[in-house]
Amino acid sequence: MKNNISITFFFLIFINMGSLWSQKKYTVSGTLTDGTNGETMIGAAVLIKEKKGVGTTCNPQGFYSLTLSEGSYTLQIQFIGYQQIEKQIVLDKNIVLDFKLNPNSIAMKEFEVTDKKDNDNLTKTEIGVEKLDMKEIEKIPVIFGEKDILKTIQLLPGVKSAGEGNSGFFVRGGSADQNLILLDEAPVYNASHLLGFFSTFNSDALKDVTIIKGNSPAQYGGRLSSVLDVKMKEGNNQKYNVAGGLGLISSRLSVEGPIQKDKSSFIISGRRTYADVFLQATDEFAGNKLYFYDLNLKANYKINDKNRIFVSGYFGKDVLGFGDNFGINWGNKTATLRWNSILSARLFSNTSLIYSNYDFNIKINSGGADFNINSNIKDWNLKQEFSYFINEKNTLKFGFNSIHHTITPSRFEGELVTQDKKESRSSLENALFINNTSKINEKLTLDYGLRLSAFSLLGGDTYNIYEKGILKDSVVLENGELGKTYYNLEPRFQFSYLINDKNSLKGGYARNTQHLHLLSNSNTGAPSDQWIGNSYNIKPEISDQISLGYFRNFKENKYQFSTEIYYKDLQNQVDYKNGADINSAPDVESELLFGKGRAYGAEFLIKKTQGKFTGWIGYTLSRTERKIEGINNNDWYVARQDRTHDLSVVAMYELTKRWSISGLFVYNTGNAATFPSGKYSLEDKTLFYYTERNGYRMPAYHRMDFGATYTKPHKKKYESSWNFSLYNVYGRENAYTITFENDPNDPSRTRALQTSLFRWVPSVTYNFKF
Amino acid sequence: MKKIISIKLIILVLFTSFFLVSCEKEIEIDLNEGDTQIVIEGEITNEPGPYKVKISKTVNFNKGNNFPGVSNAIVTITDNLGNTEQLIEIENGIYQTSSLVGIQGNTYTLNISVEGKNYSAISKMPMQVNLDSLRFNEFSAPLGGGNSLTTVPMFKDPVEKGNNYRFFFSVNGEKNTGYIITNDNVNNGQENQRPIFDQELEVNMGDTVIVEMRCIDLNIYNYFYTLSQISGGGPGGGATPSNPPNNITGDKALGYFSAHTIQKRLQIATK
């Protein structure tokens, strides 16, 4: 009841803002697109030259709307890497103006072009937000020559790699499952291929990648640490393009083009590894399988000036097999059907129906008897979001999101298999959200919102209730029968204060909740890890994060400096008992432990964005700790991903018109690890004795990579380039694991053995486009 | 089953062997010196005695593998019928029964007093499940290695749930090293189908295979399950290591006390 009152109050505030200005006002609105390929712009600014500080940003679908008093104005359209457009308008009625922006390299005709000031980073309220430049990703050296967004974001402060060559990541001390990874709004439950050496994202098909480190606006929710919002290209609606690459590990091919020019377009992008094809020729490998593939598809159709629909899909699969005895495969499938509608000059609607599925399968043939181990998570997701451009100062976003989850835990199946039935569980995750961005004055911008999340058990199984690991009660819910519902109110608030043209101060607070939890019984994450929803024992994870940042630009915005500090408090964290059996235990919930966590740190980033020489230096000083009932004598301990120092240096230099080179250096404190404090003998084997969880450190990790790109002279439409890279230039043997064992050469002693991966991995990739 | 679940290991081994990118070396690590702990290893079986209880101590990692026995302990084993026997120290730290007879279904309590501390552990010997025979299945090992055989111990799991098993096997006299344990969480009450194998110890046609099957209680299952999880943690990283949960109460000690049945079978490997 109390909640209801505060919601009503909140809505009243929002509604009041809309009615404050009631003199004669008109709206200019429209859609911003890239003139070369028809892709909608994301986050481009529309400003009024005559009124400093008045303007708007287009929404992720490229729609902008500005409501102003009657009069004459000059519109300025700005976006990084694009030429600025200026356009005189006379606002004496509502007008619709669409703009096509052209990249800096293309000469302009229609509109006046001026230099644009790149100080968006100062004026936006967003804190802890980084956008990846897809063109930059191509230049940064990467292992096996596979350009990869998940590896590039790991070079940003506050984002840490899950391990050598791994696409898994940790944000501000959170665990890997606390990142919401969205591909065209569809959650991707396992974003890695093989052991994480490759991500599921094929960069060729991507348009925009944004990571929000915890202070997300209210339209996002469901994970504690971050939102990685990945948007696929829409497909060029002007001309056909074919692009591809041949690499050592995999090859890629994309085709995009108009179905009807200016009206509809498509893109198809595929990738497959082919190491196994060569390996079939060797005796050792013949008959075995090891590969993965990805397929991205998208098409859109402009019904009319006001309505547009999009269909996008992703299919990816990893396949691993040994003869007839044994096979594993896993993969994600996502599909998004989206409808954008301009309801009025000020109201924009985005409706999405999303399907997401992650499947893991093991097939075993043992003595003629087949059996399978399966687990699966399946979502149906409906999202409605309105952007309401109230006036020149306020932009409101509101809507709802409703997700139906079906989670099938790992279970054994086969003709000769019986097991206490492990049933699929259904649940419903609902959210209502509202968020307003308000320009109070030239200097101060506020962004505030509220998200109400509700997670309901929807039956299908018997839910056991445990107290300290002992079964106390059971609740049987038929499929579709409503069980416990968890409600959570998640306030979000951010501000930016522009001290002057060069300095700004930002801050924010956000509460996030998480209703799905990943159970992993290993250190680095595996495809077999399972998701589990809230239950009677598992409560929603909650995080509260406060951050404060100072942003400063130097030398006419050529250099951007920022520093942010954060403190994050985590509740209801899920872990499991020592030696928990999460695969065959009759009820995995009996194996779980619960506790809390905290994380804090300072992040520094200095970036050079213009000129022949570009790049950045990022540094993070941080700490992350957990306190779980039943682990480490119930005392606080540092989490595995705690790394005190984390440094990355990225540099790119355009040597000549044809050659560009790049280099990167990373250094971080080793992960926290549990090492033995003694040893003993049992059954004539040497075993190790452990005293504290994560009481030791792996050796520090550091590495340098080089890359070079040679762009061949264009032949008519045909463009091509060679990309060379060398991973781990000075051959550092970084510890991947450290194990302890009896010395095979001298059984009277024990030794510590370090395993390292990847010394000097050279690679070459040929990219083409026509 | 254990080996099959370790997918990460398989992928990693495959991957690194393809690209020849992994390397190992011995390193120096400065480890803290933990307090010395008492280690208890005691068992009673359905085979004729004497049964032994070993008491030793932990040593620091950097010391040699000499684990000192603990003498002058008072060690007794009591069954649920009230029979008690005090064990006699026959060697430094090794204590032995003289008349006690292990019987299936009985519950045994071990009590130890030494150096001013008291330790106690209870274990119930399960009823023996008969190991009927061994069957050999063809198996093509991951990473080539050609075709070999796996051994399936043939036994029928009882209808009642809660049976736990531990296996050892040897091939032409060479013993396996890992921990092989299983239970009836899957396939309760069925004829066993699950093979036992060891990547290091191949079985081929004509080999002499001896399988030892033990019926163990739940605590002992959990103990060895945890150990198997930790020791499976080579490349790719297993579970975070910990001391396995054990059945010793009173003062803190490492190790276990297990009452279990033992049955062995020898067979020549054939298809």
Interface residues (C-beta under 8 A of the other chain):
Chain A: L194 L195 F197 A275 L279 D283 E284 F285 G287 N288 L290 L320 F322 G323 D324 N325 F326 I328 I362 I364 S366 G367 G368 A369 F412 L416 V417 T418 Q419 D420 N521 S522 N523 T524 A526 P527 S528 K577 N578 G579 A580 D581 N583 S584 A585 P586 R640 T674 F675 P676 S677 G678 K679 Y680 S681 L682 E683 K685 T686 L687 F688 Y689 Y690 T691 R693 N694 G695 Y696 P699 E733 A735 Y736 T737 I738 T739 F740 N742 P747 S748 R749 T750 R751 A752 L753 Q754 T755 S756 L757 F758 R759 V761
Chain B: M1 I4 I5 I7 K8 I10 I11 L12 L14 F15 T16 F18 F19 V21 S22 C23 E24 K25 E26 I27 E28 I29 L31 N32 E33 G34 T36 Q37 V39 E41 S56 K57 T58 V59 N60 F61 G64 N65 N66 F67 R135 N137 F139 S140 A141 P142 L143 G144 T150 V152 K161 T177 N183 N185 V186 N187 N188 G189 Q190 Q193 R194 P195 N222 Y225 T226 L227 Q229 I230 G233 G234 P235 G236 G237 G238 A239 T240 P241 S242 N243 P244 P245 L254 G255
